C-alpha cells in the first residue's frame, strides 16, 4: 500500500476529488495547509514595523491506495493541479479498516 500526499491550490481540490471519486477512490482526506515561499505574498505595517507574509494557502490531499493504484492518483492530481502542485508517495505497512483502501478492482466502504 502507498499513501499519496499532495499539496494543491484549494480551488483545485474540487475537480481532483470529483475525478478520484468517479474512478472509485472514495477514501480521501483533505486538510488546510500553508506553504512557505521565498517571495512575499502580502506585506503591511503594524505599529511602524514592516510585516511580510511568506505563506501561501494550500489543500493537503491524502489517499491510501494499493501500490498499483498510486500512479492513477498522482496523474489525476497533476492533471488538475497548476503551478506549485507537489505530490509525494510514502509506503504504508498497514491501514485500518483495510476495506476502505482501494487495492482491487473496486474500493469497498467500511460500514
WOGIDA-V493946 format. One record per backbone hydrogen bond with DSSP energy under -1.0 kcal/mol. NH is the residue of the N-H (numbers start at 1). CO is the residue of the C=O. If there is no record, write none. Layout:
nh:NH co:CO
nh:NH co:CO
This chain:
nh:2 co:65
nh:3 co:90
nh:4 co:63
nh:5 co:88
nh:6 co:61
nh:7 co:86
nh:8 co:59
nh:12 co:9
nh:13 co:10
nh:16 co:12
nh:17 co:13
nh:18 co:14
nh:19 co:15
nh:20 co:16
nh:21 co:17
nh:22 co:18
nh:23 co:19
nh:24 co:21
nh:25 co:20
nh:26 co:24
nh:28 co:26
nh:29 co:62
nh:31 co:60
nh:33 co:58
nh:35 co:56
nh:37 co:54
nh:41 co:53
nh:42 co:53
nh:44 co:51
nh:46 co:49
nh:49 co:46
nh:51 co:44
nh:53 co:42
nh:56 co:35
nh:58 co:33
nh:59 co:8
nh:60 co:31
nh:61 co:6
nh:62 co:29
nh:63 co:4
nh:65 co:2
nh:66 co:102
nh:69 co:66
nh:73 co:69
nh:74 co:70
nh:75 co:71
nh:76 co:72
nh:77 co:73
nh:78 co:74
nh:79 co:75
nh:80 co:76
nh:81 co:77
nh:85 co:82
nh:86 co:7
nh:88 co:5
nh:90 co:3
nh:92 co:1
nh:100 co:97
nh:101 co:98
